[in-house]
Amino acid sequence: MMQLGISFAMVGVGILIGGLTWYFSKYIVQFSIGLTRWLIRKSKRQSKAVA
């Protein structure tokens, strides 16, 4: 019975963690896109200064 109770608890924790991951992934993707765009702009400015 104890193993069954622990397994139900772990499934619940897994569902909560999965939901949090899904929620925060939106912000992580937005941050990654912003960082990539910033790096591209910075590299374009440096290439213009060199040329």
Secondary structure, 3 states (H helix, E strand, C coil): CHHHHHHHHHHHHHHHHHHHHHHHHHHHHHHHHHHHHHHHHHHHHHHHHHC
